[in-house]
Amino acid sequence: MVVCLIRAREGAVLKKGRVIFHIDMNSFYASVETAFDPALSGKPLAIAGNAKERKGIVVTCSYEARARGVKPPMPLWEAKRLCPDLIVKPPNFDRYRSSSKEMFEVLREYTDLVEPVSIDEGYMDLTDTPYREKAYETALEIQKRLQEELLLPSSIGIAPNKFLAKMASDMKKPLGITILRKREVPDVLWPMDIGEMYGIGQKTAEKLRTLNIEKIGDLAAADEIALKRLLGINGPRLKRRANGIDNGEVNPDRIYEFKSVGNSSTLPHDSTDEKELGRLFDKLAGSVSDRLRRKDVMASKIFIMIRYADWTNITRSKTLQNPTDRADEIASTAKALFHQHWQGNAVRLLGVTGTGLVKRDEAFKQLDLFSFQEDAKDEPIQKQMNELNEKYGTDLIKKGIRVVKKESNTSGTSFNKDFFQERRQDQ
């Protein structure tokens, strides 16, 4: 087991301020498969899609595979070239879902303030618990329990805020425990490359380099006005984080918040067939519609993503006059965007996403010349429904029937968020 303490002694950790843990499961999918089948232990293992359908992208892999050069999201053919004896398993989301629930149940034995970030990581706030005075020992105990009870390795970051805890948990993998204080930021974080900072992706890093920001320390000292001009309100926020400042609370309900609903699908072959592409848009729109209705929300904006055969990606969007959850409206908008911007190149992948989500009962439909007649037909019925609801109770009668559909456990863009939404409904 690797334990990293940055200028810290056991039993003398974070005496002042908050005590925040970030728990990050190591190679979660691969670890779950190994826990299920111990014969996989110590062997190079990759979790990937169906290569025959050209979805053979490595989702995650064991550390034995990483040592051979395999890493996500590498194409499976390349991974096998680097590691001919690589064992490949398809995703088993039922299994991962079950293991994740067990993992979070262990965390909640220590505090109610557990905020899931995804299926395999989350924050804990131990500030107002008896564990704050023995943070390191508690982290060691949690890590040991996850390893022994669930056979799952993890890394844990301990810090006075969420950002530093996240940065700390990434410093030692697998099975690392890292303590990071705010006063240690100049020595520990500032020398790191800007691309290694949590919250900064490749594109943002490239933008920051136009301001000669190469290290996290450069960002910490950067001009706030220039950052805001470059990145909007995100610029000053990133600067505060680079200085070790993060006032975000550990909120157990945050995982249930969602800003978009989307799905994408890779074609079995590069295609320029408009009918085939149209059918895929219909399928994606239907999936998005089903999930919008299940969440009882409507989308105000539709995004599409096009990935061409050469892996070039483009995204386009359109703001709708009225929010919708209808598959036909989503599909027609997506197709119109596609034909407006498609140059006839062979397409590899398509995606459809609804954003600007509003709750169904809060959605305000603007009547226009084209929808007025249809809405006018519904007005007498709606009036009677409202009168009955006012007399006998809210939501006694609603227009239409809401059908709750169980979502497939196959891979998709929404698995993490939907998983935790279902957990909330079970409570």
Salt bridges, closest charged atoms under 4 A:
ASP24 OD2 - LYS173 NZ 2.72
GLU33 OE1 - ARG95 NH1 2.74
ASP85 OD1 - ARG68 NH2 2.76
GLU109 OE1 - ARG145 NH1 2.85
GLU115 OE1 - LYS162 NZ 2.91
GLU115 OE1 - ARG254 NH1 2.94
GLU121 OE1 - HIS22 NE2 2.69
GLU121 OE1 - LYS166 NZ 3.28
GLU133 OE1 - LYS15 NZ 3.04
GLU133 OE2 - ARG132 NE 3.52
GLU149 OE2 - ARG145 NE 2.81
ASP170 OD2 - LYS166 NZ 3.94
ASP170 OD1 - LYS173 NZ 3.15
GLU184 OE2 - ARG181 NH1 3.40
ASP187 OD2 - ARG7 NH2 2.87
ASP193 OD1 - ARG209 NH2 3.03
GLU214 OE1 - ARG209 NE 3.11
GLU249 OE1 - ARG18 NH1 3.82
ASP270 OD1 - ARG54 NH2 2.89
GLU274 OE1 - HIS339 ND1 3.93
GLU276 OE2 - HIS269 NE2 3.17
ASP282 OD1 - LYS335 NZ 2.80
ASP290 OD2 - LYS405 NZ 3.02
ASP296 OD1 - ARG360 NE 3.09
ASP296 OD1 - ARG402 NE 3.86
ASP325 OD1 - ARG293 NE 3.69
ASP325 OD2 - ARG360 NH2 2.49
ASP328 OD2 - ARG326 NH2 2.63
GLU329 OE2 - ARG326 NH1 3.50
ASP375 OD1 - LYS365 NZ 3.43
ASP378 OD2 - LYS399 NZ 2.73
ASP395 OD1 - LYS398 NZ 3.93
GLU407 OE2 - ARG291 NE 3.71
GLU407 OE1 - ARG294 NH2 3.02
ASP418 OD2 - ARG291 NE 3.48
ASP418 OD2 - ARG294 NH2 3.26
ASP418 OD1 - LYS295 NZ 2.54
GLU422 OE1 - ARG97 NH1 2.95
